[in-house]
Amino acid sequence: MSCRRTAKATCAAIARSRPARVVVPEYDWDETSMFRLTRLQVVQAISHFWRKWKYLHKLQMRNKLFSDANPPKVGDSVLIKEDNLPSLEWRRGLIEEMLPGKYDVVRVVVLKTQSGMITRPVVKICRLPIDT
């Protein structure tokens, strides 16, 4: 541990009026061949690697697919999303029927609009926050 690094940590601790943390130097694994390390050093290197990268599996979680906090109901007023229209021009409709798919999860709804009945997936509708 260098003197400069310790001085920075101490100055920062004084500025924050907290006790200084002990700064432990990390071992430089790049300069050592993995074949010359002891078993403990190999385990430490592997745990050091996973400490840095353990968050990666959380990056691809699709939480919106598993949350069912407020599912749509028959009679709800909705906006119908259209990919080629701005949001102020989306049509309005009422949910008339819900079509459950596999595992009794509603993925498609039948909507009543001004021009008639249409079928849309749940991900393409946006519920309006109207208290009834």
Secondary structure, 3 states (H helix, E strand, C coil): CCHHHHHHHHHHHHHCCCCCCCCCCCCCHHHCCHHHCCHHHHHHHHHHHHHHHCCHHHHCCCHHHHCCCCCCCCCCEEEECCCCCCHHHCEEEEEEEEEECHHHCEEEEEEEECCEEEEEEHHHEEECCCCC
